[in-house]
């Protein structure tokens, strides 16, 4: 009963959010929004259900959402259970043939289907894919010393457009293929950025466990240009795990994405707040005007 009451309360709050957002809904009618799902939003069934509900609501008001997910902790857990030993080069895991088999099994299997099921439970129609399906993401090895870690060199998004027409929400595991039939593990942010660029998406939303990009004083910057991102990085203010996220955002912008947003996936209704309220959420990055 408590869970049902909480869910009803969440629906009421979401309804209020959408009611206030009515003036902003039309601007996204028919828009493509690529969402990289990871971190806290994948950590519990409740968080997953809340995220899935928001995605279904987005689609119901005319948005074409695409979900690209990670799954690092789940991969680590399965490697440990199977006794697969990993080597590391400069702190990065070497993905050998045995490891990439486990990566594909976990990402394209249990992780992907959990997200699909959550969307279906909320009244949407989700379908699970990987970059191998319909020859969507062709890769090359990003660094030979890391083994089967892939860098997308070609993305064919035609199948995604067909799913939009059918009102089906694609959920994509970041697994690609090589010219010799190899399987490649792709960083989830990188895969999301490449897919967003291929679709010329209106928005790329990178869900994280931080509030956004911070300036020298530690305050979240709500709007940034590409040149300001480069300056913050050069000055060492953007550092650590935020660097690959901002690099993904800049690459997506160069590929034709209108704007990229780094936002806190722990915040309730984060995606809805970003799209459908005047103040948005997180840090929006655009090209210099």
VOBA-1610 file (N, C-alpha, C; in pm, whole numbers, padded with zeros to 5 digits, always signed):
BEGIN
Unk+00083-00120+00000Unk+00000+00000+00000Unk+00087+00126+00000Unk+00196+00125+00081Unk+00284+00241+00086Unk+00343+00270-00050Unk+00386+00162-00122Unk+00447+00182-00254Unk+00345+00241-00349Unk+00220+00190-00345Unk+00117+00240-00434Unk+00087+00388-00405Unk+00083+00423-00276Unk+00060+00563-00239Unk+00171+00651-00290Unk+00295+00603-00277Unk+00409+00681-00326Unk+00402+00700-00476Unk+00365+00594-00548Unk+00355+00603-00693Unk+00245+00702-00733Unk+00130+00698-00661Unk+00022+00793-00690Unk+00069+00936-00668Unk+00144+00957-00558Unk+00198+01089-00529Unk+00291+01135-00639Unk+00375+01042-00688Unk+00467+01077-00796Unk+00392+01115-00921Unk+00286+01043-00952Unk+00206+01076-01070Unk+00145+01215-01055Unk+00097+01248-00935Unk+00038+01380-00913Unk+00142+01489-00936Unk+00261+01469-00881Unk+00367+01568-00898Unk+00405+01582-01045Unk+00410+01470-01116Unk+00443+01476-01259Unk+00334+01549-01336Unk+00209+01523-01300Unk+00099+01593-01367Unk+00111+01744-01347Unk+00148+01785-01225Unk+00167+01927-01198Unk+00281+01983-01284Unk+00389+01905-01295Unk+00503+01948-01375Unk+00462+01969-01519Unk+00387+01872-01574Unk+00346+01881-01714Unk+00245+01993-01735Unk+00156+02014-01637Unk+00059+02123-01649Unk+00129+02257-01660Unk+00231+02278-01576Unk+00308+02403-01583Unk+00387+02413-01711Unk+00415+02296-01773Unk+00500+02294-01892Unk+00423+02308-02022Unk+00291+02318-02016Unk+00211+02318-02139Unk+00258+02418-02245Unk+00300+02539-02207Unk+00346+02633-02310Unk+00471+02585-02384Unk+00544+02489-02324Unk+00672+02448-02381Unk+00663+02316-02460Unk+00546+02252-02455Unk+00536+02119-02513Unk+00549+02120-02665Unk+00488+02218-02731Unk+00485+02216-02877Unk+00623+02229-02939Unk+00713+02294-02868Unk+00846+02315-02928Unk+00919+02183-02950Unk+00879+02077-02878Unk+00945+01948-02892Unk+00861+01846-02968Unk+00752+01888-03028Unk+00670+01795-03104Unk+00750+01742-03222Unk+00771+01611-03225Unk+00849+01549-03332Unk+00999+01552-03311Unk+01046+01612-03201Unk+01190+01621-03175Unk+01247+01485-03135Unk+01373+01465-03169Unk+01446+01345-03127Unk+01532+01381-03006Unk+01517+01306-02899Unk+01594+01328-02776Unk+01664+01196-02741Unk+01797+01199-02741Unk+01876+01082-02706Unk+01918+01096-02561Unk+01890+00994-02481Unk+01918+00997-02337Unk+02019+00888-02303Unk+02131+00927-02244Unk+02225+00828-02192Unk+02187+00799-02047Unk+02147+00675-02022Unk+02103+00632-01890Unk+02216+00561-01819Unk+02245+00606-01698Unk+02346+00540-01616Unk+02336+00590-01474Unk+02425+00544-01390Unk+02431+00595-01254Unk+02310+00557-01170Unk+02266+00651-01088Unk+02162+00626-00987Unk+02031+00579-01049Unk+01998+00631-01167Unk+01870+00596-01229Unk+01860+00447-01261Unk+01974+00378-01266Unk+01973+00234-01291Unk+01989+00154-01162Unk+02000+00224-01049Unk+02041+00156-00927Unk+01931+00086-00850Unk+01805+00124-00874Unk+01697+00061-00800Unk+01576+00048-00891Unk+01486-00044-00856Unk+01365-00061-00935Unk+01279+00063-00933Unk+01273+00131-00819Unk+01191+00252-00809Unk+01245+00362-00899Unk+01379+00382-00895Unk+01439+00484-00980Unk+01418+00451-01127Unk+01429+00324-01161Unk+01408+00282-01300Unk+01265+00307-01343Unk+01169+00277-01257Unk+01028+00300-01291Unk+01000+00449-01310Unk+01057+00533-01225Unk+01037+00677-01238Unk+01095+00728-01371Unk+01213+00680-01404Unk+01275+00720-01531Unk+01189+00673-01648Unk+01146+00546-01644Unk+01067+00491-01754Unk+00936+00567-01770Unk+00874+00604-01659Unk+00749+00680-01667Unk+00771+00813-01737Unk+00881+00880-01703Unk+00910+01009-01766Unk+00932+00994-01916Unk+01001+00887-01955Unk+01027+00864-02098Unk+00896+00838-02173Unk+00807+00760-02112Unk+00678+00732-02176Unk+00597+00861-02188Unk+00599+00943-02086Unk+00528+01072-02092Unk+00586+01161-02200Unk+00717+01161-02214Unk+00781+01239-02321Unk+00729+01197-02457Unk+00721+01065-02477Unk+00672+01017-02606Unk+00526+01056-02628Unk+00447+01052-02521Unk+00304+01082-02534Unk+00278+01228-02572Unk+00374+01316-02547Unk+00356+01457-02586Unk+00432+01489-02714Unk+00475+01386-02788Unk+00529+01408-02921Unk+00678+01394-02939Unk+00752+01369-02830Unk+00897+01351-02840Unk+00928+01209-02888Unk+01036+01196-02965Unk+01087+01064-03004Unk+01211+01034-02919Unk+01195+00961-02807Unk+01310+00934-02720Unk+01389+00810-02766Unk+01519+00817-02749Unk+01608+00704-02769Unk+01689+00687-02642Unk+01691+00567-02586Unk+01765+00540-02463Unk+01892+00462-02499Unk+02006+00513-02454Unk+02132+00439-02464Unk+02181+00419-02321Unk+02216+00299-02284Unk+02247+00272-02144Unk+02388+00218-02125Unk+02435+00232-02002Unk+02560+00170-01961Unk+02530+00043-01881Unk+02621+00012-01789Unk+02602-00107-01706Unk+02732-00158-01647Unk+02826-00065-01621Unk+02956-00104-01567Unk+02951-00188-01441Unk+02874-00147-01339Unk+02870-00228-01216Unk+02817-00369-01240Unk+02720-00383-01329Unk+02664-00515-01359Unk+02767-00602-01431Unk+02846-00540-01520Unk+02952-00614-01589Unk+03057-00660-01488Unk+03096-00570-01400Unk+03197-00606-01299Unk+03149-00721-01212Unk+03021-00716-01174Unk+02966-00824-01092Unk+02966-00958-01163Unk+02930-00959-01290Unk+02927-01084-01364Unk+03068-01137-01390Unk+03164-01049-01420Unk+03302-01094-01438Unk+03354-01161-01312Unk+03321-01102-01196Unk+03364-01161-01069Unk+03299-01297-01047Unk+03169-01306-01077Unk+03097-01433-01057Unk+03154-01543-01145Unk+03195-01506-01267Unk+03247-01606-01362Unk+03396-01630-01346Unk+03460-01552-01261Unk+03603-01569-01239Unk+03688-01523-01355Unk+03639-01429-01433Unk+03716-01376-01546Unk+03808-01266-01494Unk+03937-01289-01507Unk+04036-01193-01458Unk+04056-01082-01561Unk+04070-00960-01513Unk+04087-00845-01601Unk+04227-00786-01586Unk+04282-00739-01698Unk+04405-00663-01697Unk+04372-00516-01718Unk+04459-00429-01668Unk+04435-00286-01681Unk+04559-00218-01738Unk+04536-00120-01826Unk+04642-00038-01882Unk+04609+00107-01851Unk+04695+00171-01772Unk+04671+00310-01730Unk+04532+00328-01668Unk+04494+00229-01588Unk+04367+00237-01517Unk+04245+00197-01597Unk+04263+00160-01724Unk+04150+00123-01809Unk+04153-00027-01836Unk+04033-00089-01828Unk+04023-00233-01843Unk+04056-00275-01987Unk+04135-00380-01999Unk+04159-00442-02130Unk+04042-00536-02157Unk+03972-00513-02268Unk+03857-00597-02303Unk+03903-00704-02400Unk+03942-00820-02345Unk+03986-00930-02431Unk+03864-01009-02479Unk+03890-01117-02552Unk+03781-01194-02613Unk+03685-01249-02507Unk+03739-01297-02395Unk+03653-01351-02290Unk+03570-01241-02225Unk+03631-01126-02204Unk+03560-01016-02138Unk+03450-00961-02226Unk+03476-00946-02356Unk+03375-00886-02443Unk+03253-00978-02455Unk+03272-01107-02442Unk+03157-01198-02440Unk+03067-01169-02321Unk+03129-01149-02205Unk+03051-01119-02085Unk+02985-00982-02097Unk+03058-00885-02150Unk+03003-00751-02167Unk+02877-00756-02254Unk+02886-00826-02366Unk+02770-00834-02455Unk+02654-00906-02387Unk+02684-01014-02317Unk+02579-01090-02249Unk+02505-01002-02148Unk+02580-00925-02071Unk+02518-00843-01966Unk+02444-00724-02024Unk+02511-00648-02113Unk+02451-00526-02165Unk+02333-00555-02257Unk+02351-00645-02352Unk+02242-00675-02445Unk+02136-00765-02383Unk+02170-00829-02271Unk+02077-00920-02205Unk+02006-00858-02089Unk+02051-00888-01968Unk+01975-00852-01848Unk+01956-00702-01832Unk+02061-00622-01857Unk+02050-00477-01836Unk+01951-00417-01935Unk+01968-00452-02061Unk+01881-00397-02166Unk+01735-00433-02142Unk+01711-00559-02111Unk+01572-00605-02096Unk+01506-00550-01970Unk+01586-00520-01870Unk+01529-00458-01749Unk+01473-00320-01783Unk+01543-00245-01864Unk+01495-00112-01903Unk+01372-00124-01992Unk+01376-00217-02086Unk+01261-00239-02174Unk+01138-00275-02092Unk+01154-00364-01997Unk+01040-00405-01914Unk+00985-00288-01833Unk+01075-00201-01783Unk+01029-00085-01707Unk+00945+00007-01794Unk+00986+00028-01918Unk+00908+00111-02011Unk+00773+00047-02038Unk+00773-00081-02061Unk+00647-00151-02089Unk+00552-00145-01969Unk+00607-00154-01848Unk+00523-00147-01728Unk+00454-00011-01715Unk+00516+00091-01771Unk+00459+00226-01761Unk+00368+00260-01879Unk+00335+00160-01960Unk+00241+00180-02068Unk+00303+00213-02202Unk+00435+00216-02209Unk+00502+00238-02338Unk+00530+00106-02408Unk+00593+00118-02525Unk+00636-00001-02598Unk+00785+00015-02625Unk+00864-00056-02545Unk+01009-00051-02561Unk+01059-00171-02637Unk+01169-00153-02706Unk+01233-00266-02775Unk+01383-00256-02754Unk+01447-00367-02724Unk+01589-00369-02696Unk+01672-00399-02820Unk+01777-00321-02838Unk+01868-00337-02950Unk+02011-00322-02901Unk+02105-00362-02985Unk+02244-00322-02966Unk+02291-00262-03098Unk+02411-00210-03098Unk+02465-00152-03220Unk+02490-00252-03330Unk+02484-00381-03297Unk+02494-00485-03400Unk+02367-00496-03483Unk+02253-00469-03423Unk+02125-00487-03490Unk+02112-00388-03605Unk+02068-00441-03720Unk+02052-00361-03842Unk+02184-00292-03879Unk+02297-00354-03839Unk+02430-00297-03870Unk+02435-00149-03830Unk+02387-00120-03708Unk+02368+00019-03669Unk+02501+00091-03641Unk+02592+00029-03563Unk+02714+00098-03522Unk+02837+00016-03563Unk+02907+00066-03664Unk+03033+00004-03705Unk+03147+00072-03632Unk+03239-00009-03582Unk+03346+00042-03497Unk+03484+00005-03548Unk+03580+00079-03498Unk+03721+00041-03503Unk+03773+00039-03361Unk+03883-00033-03339Unk+03942-00036-03206Unk+03988+00104-03168Unk+03947+00152-03051Unk+03985+00287-03011Unk+04134+00294-02978Unk+04183+00193-02904Unk+04325+00181-02874Unk+04359+00033-02875Unk+04451-00010-02961Unk+04481-00153-02972Unk+04515-00220-02840Unk+04581-00145-02750Unk+04622-00206-02623Unk+04504-00236-02532Unk+04386-00178-02561Unk+04267-00202-02479Unk+04180-00315-02534Unk+04221-00377-02643Unk+04146-00490-02696Unk+04020-00447-02768Unk+03909-00511-02735Unk+03783-00490-02808Unk+03701-00373-02750Unk+03767-00260-02735Unk+03699-00136-02699Unk+03685-00055-02827Unk+03561-00023-02863Unk+03536+00033-02994Unk+03511+00182-02997Unk+03545+00243-03109Unk+03514+00382-03140Unk+03422+00382-03261Unk+03301+00437-03250Unk+03210+00435-03366Unk+03268+00513-03483Unk+03265+00453-03602Unk+03309+00522-03723Unk+03193+00541-03821Unk+03084+00468-03800Unk+02966+00484-03884Unk+02842+00441-03806Unk+02740+00525-03808Unk+02613+00493-03743Unk+02503+00504-03846Unk+02425+00396-03861Unk+02312+00395-03953Unk+02183+00395-03870Unk+02115+00509-03861Unk+02001+00520-03770Unk+01865+00490-03834Unk+01865+00434-03956Unk+01738+00415-04026Unk+01637+00335-03945Unk+01685+00229-03878Unk+01593+00145-03801Unk+01529+00224-03688Unk+01600+00321-03634Unk+01545+00402-03525Unk+01431+00490-03576Unk+01447+00544-03694Unk+01339+00627-03751Unk+01215+00542-03778Unk+01235+00417-03819Unk+01120+00329-03840Unk+01049+00301-03708Unk+01126+00288-03601Unk+01065+00266-03470Unk+00988+00390-03423Unk+01040+00509-03455Unk+00965+00631-03421Unk+00827+00628-03487Unk+00824+00590-03613Unk+00697+00587-03687Unk+00599+00490-03623Unk+00652+00382-03566Unk+00568+00280-03502Unk+00539+00311-03355Unk+00586+00427-03307Unk+00569+00468-03167Unk+00628+00366-03070Unk+00746+00317-03105Unk+00821+00224-03021Unk+00946+00295-02972Unk+00978+00276-02845Unk+01094+00343-02783Unk+01216+00250-02791Unk+01321+00289-02864Unk+01441+00206-02873Unk+01527+00218-02748Unk+01575+00103-02701Unk+01666+00097-02588Unk+01792+00027-02638Unk+01904+00098-02641Unk+02021+00051-02713Unk+02137+00020-02619Unk+02188-00104-02628Unk+02309-00143-02557Unk+02430-00100-02640Unk+02533-00041-02577Unk+02647+00012-02651Unk+02746-00096-02694Unk+02700-00180-02783Unk+02780-00286-02842Unk+02782-00264-02993Unk+02901-00266-03053Unk+02912-00247-03198Unk+02985-00363-03263Unk+03005-00350-03394Unk+03071-00456-03470Unk+03184-00396-03552Unk+03282-00481-03586Unk+03394-00440-03668Unk+03387-00500-03807Unk+03477-00457-03893Unk+03477-00501-04033Unk+03505-00650-04047Unk+03571-00707-03948Unk+03603-00851-03953Unk+03506-00933-03868Unk+03394-00874-03831Unk+03296-00946-03751Unk+03323-00941-03602Unk+03418-00859-03558Unk+03447-00848-03415Unk+03331-00782-03341Unk+03324-00813-03213Unk+03231-00744-03124Unk+03309-00640-03045Unk+03258-00518-03039Unk+03324-00411-02966Unk+03235-00357-02855Unk+03297-00334-02741Unk+03232-00265-02630Unk+03256-00115-02647Unk+03149-00034-02645Unk+03162+00110-02665Unk+03126+00181-02535Unk+03201+00281-02500Unk+03163+00364-02386Unk+03021+00416-02408Unk+02938+00408-02304Unk+02797+00444-02320Unk+02775+00589-02363Unk+02852+00681-02303Unk+02840+00822-02343Unk+02878+00839-02489Unk+02988+00774-02530Unk+03034+00785-02668Unk+02930+00733-02765Unk+02870+00619-02732Unk+02767+00561-02818Unk+02647+00654-02829Unk+02605+00711-02715Unk+02490+00802-02716Unk+02519+00925-02801Unk+02639+00980-02789Unk+02675+01097-02868Unk+02678+01068-03016Unk+02730+00951-03054Unk+02737+00914-03195Unk+02599+00892-03254Unk+02510+00828-03177Unk+02373+00806-03223Unk+02299+00939-03236Unk+02318+01028-03137Unk+02253+01159-03142Unk+02298+01237-03265Unk+02427+01231-03296Unk+02479+01302-03412Unk+02422+01244-03542Unk+02414+01111-03549Unk+02361+01048-03671Unk+02215+01085-03693Unk+02140+01103-03584Unk+01999+01140-03593Unk+01978+01292-03603Unk+02088+01369-03590Unk+02077+01515-03582Unk+01974+01552-03475Unk+01992+01493-03356Unk+01895+01505-03248Unk+01882+01650-03200Unk+01764+01681-03149Unk+01742+01812-03089Unk+01815+01824-02957Unk+01819+01715-02880Unk+01886+01715-02751Unk+01958+01582-02728Unk+02074+01593-02665Unk+02144+01479-02607Unk+02147+01504-02457Unk+02083+01415-02380Unk+02079+01428-02235Unk+02170+01322-02173Unk+02272+01366-02102Unk+02367+01275-02037Unk+02336+01275-01888Unk+02270+01169-01841Unk+02234+01159-01700Unk+02355+01113-01619Unk+02386+01186-01512Unk+02501+01155-01429Unk+02458+01155-01282Unk+02555+01140-01193Unk+02528+01149-01050Unk+02582+01279-00992Unk+02595+01381-01076Unk+02632+01515-01029Unk+02533+01615-01089Unk+02531+01735-01034Unk+02429+01833-01073Unk+02455+01896-01209Unk+02580+01888-01257Unk+02612+01948-01386Unk+02757+01993-01389Unk+02791+02078-01486Unk+02927+02131-01499Unk+02942+02249-01402Unk+03050+02247-01325Unk+03071+02352-01225Unk+03184+02446-01267Unk+03173+02571-01223Unk+03276+02670-01252Unk+03382+02670-01142Unk+03472+02768-01144Unk+03582+02771-01049Unk+03535+02785-00905Unk+03418+02845-00886Unk+03365+02863-00749Unk+03284+02743-00702Unk+03270+02642-00788Unk+03194+02523-00750Unk+03046+02532-00777Unk+03003+02640-00845Unk+02862+02656-00878Unk+02832+02592-01013Unk+02714+02530-01024Unk+02672+02470-01151Unk+02643+02580-01252Unk+02699+02567-01370Unk+02675+02662-01479Unk+02561+02606-01564Unk+02454+02681-01577Unk+02335+02628-01644Unk+02345+02635-01796Unk+02420+02729-01850Unk+02437+02740-01995Unk+02582+02768-02027Unk+02637+02688-02120Unk+02777+02703-02158Unk+02790+02694-02310Unk+02893+02759-02361Unk+02928+02744-02502Unk+03042+02644-02514Unk+03064+02598-02636Unk+03172+02504-02661Unk+03307+02564-02623Unk+03327+02693-02655Unk+03455+02756-02624Unk+03475+02769-02472Unk+03366+02793-02398Unk+03379+02803-02252Unk+03412+02668-02191Unk+03353+02562-02246Unk+03388+02426-02201Unk+03536+02400-02221Unk+03588+02438-02337Unk+03731+02415-02365Unk+03819+02496-02269Unk+03777+02617-02236Unk+03855+02699-02144Unk+03855+02638-02004Unk+03737+02594-01955Unk+03730+02532-01823Unk+03816+02406-01817Unk+03820+02333-01926Unk+03904+02211-01931Unk+04051+02248-01930Unk+04088+02347-02011Unk+04227+02391-02016Unk+04274+02443-01880Unk+04186+02509-01808Unk+04220+02564-01677Unk+04216+02460-01565Unk+04177+02336-01598Unk+04174+02230-01499Unk+04051+02230-01411Unk+03953+02315-01444Unk+03830+02321-01364Unk+03740+02203-01399Unk+03727+02174-01526Unk+03664+02049-01568Unk+03772+01942-01566Unk+03752+01839-01486Unk+03856+01737-01467Unk+03791+01602-01441Unk+03872+01500-01436Unk+03826+01366-01401Unk+03719+01314-01494Unk+03615+01255-01434Unk+03510+01191-01512Unk+03424+01287-01591Unk+03431+01418-01560Unk+03352+01515-01636Unk+03413+01540-01774Unk+03544+01516-01789Unk+03609+01543-01918Unk+03549+01459-02031Unk+03538+01326-02017Unk+03479+01249-02128Unk+03335+01286-02157Unk+03260+01330-02055Unk+03121+01369-02080Unk+03114+01498-02162Unk+03197+01596-02126Unk+03197+01720-02204Unk+03255+01697-02343Unk+03352+01607-02355Unk+03406+01575-02488Unk+03298+01511-02576Unk+03218+01423-02515Unk+03107+01363-02587Unk+03008+01470-02633Unk+02977+01563-02542Unk+02884+01671-02576Unk+02936+01754-02693Unk+03064+01790-02691Unk+03121+01872-02797Unk+03122+01797-02930Unk+03156+01667-02926Unk+03156+01588-03049Unk+03015+01579-03107Unk+02915+01565-03020Unk+02776+01559-03066Unk+02735+01690-03131Unk+02773+01802-03071Unk+02743+01933-03130Unk+02808+01946-03268Unk+02934+01903-03278Unk+03003+01908-03407Unk+02933+01821-03511Unk+02865+01715-03463Unk+02795+01625-03553Unk+02656+01670-03591Unk+02609+01782-03536Unk+02479+01836-03575Unk+02371+01833-03470Unk+02403+01791-03347Unk+02306+01794-03238Unk+02287+01939-03195Unk+02162+01980-03171Unk+02134+02121-03140Unk+02190+02163-03004Unk+02177+02075-02904Unk+02229+02107-02771Unk+02247+01978-02693Unk+02347+01979-02604Unk+02370+01866-02514Unk+02357+01916-02371Unk+02302+01831-02285Unk+02278+01870-02146Unk+02335+01762-02054Unk+02416+01805-01959Unk+02466+01716-01854Unk+02384+01746-01730Unk+02310+01645-01683Unk+02216+01670-01573Unk+02215+01556-01473Unk+02158+01585-01358Unk+02160+01494-01245Unk+02046+01393-01258Unk+02080+01268-01287Unk+01979+01164-01300Unk+01915+01126-01168Unk+01969+01173-01057Unk+01910+01144-00926Unk+01790+01231-00897Unk+01779+01344-00968Unk+01670+01438-00942Unk+01541+01387-01003Unk+01430+01388-00929Unk+01302+01342-00985Unk+01264+01424-01107Unk+01216+01355-01210Unk+01167+01420-01333Unk+01274+01503-01402Unk+01400+01464-01391Unk+01510+01545-01445Unk+01491+01572-01594Unk+01457+01469-01670Unk+01442+01486-01815Unk+01324+01577-01848Unk+01212+01559-01776Unk+01095+01644-01801Unk+01125+01789-01765Unk+01194+01811-01654Unk+01227+01947-01614Unk+01317+02015-01716Unk+01410+01939-01771Unk+01500+01997-01871Unk+01426+02038-01997Unk+01338+01953-02044Unk+01271+01979-02171Unk+01155+02076-02159Unk+01080+02069-02049Unk+00949+02133-02046Unk+00933+02243-01943Unk+01043+02295-01889Unk+01033+02409-01799Unk+01130+02517-01846Unk+01100+02644-01814Unk+01187+02753-01862Unk+01326+02750-01802Unk+01340+02697-01678Unk+01471+02698-01612Unk+01554+02576-01645Unk+01491+02469-01699Unk+01565+02350-01735Unk+01626+02280-01615Unk+01727+02197-01642Unk+01797+02124-01536Unk+01939+02096-01583Unk+02034+02103-01493Unk+02170+02072-01530Unk+02237+02180-01612Unk+02335+02139-01693Unk+02417+02231-01771Unk+02396+02207-01920Unk+02344+02307-01990Unk+02322+02297-02134Unk+02443+02352-02209Unk+02487+02276-02308Unk+02605+02314-02387Unk+02561+02333-02532Unk+02593+02449-02588Unk+02563+02479-02728Unk+02690+02524-02799Unk+02682+02522-02932Unk+02791+02579-03011Unk+02796+02730-02987Unk+02912+02787-03010Unk+02925+02934-03001Unk+02839+02997-03110Unk+02772+03106-03074Unk+02684+03173-03171Unk+02766+03262-03264
//
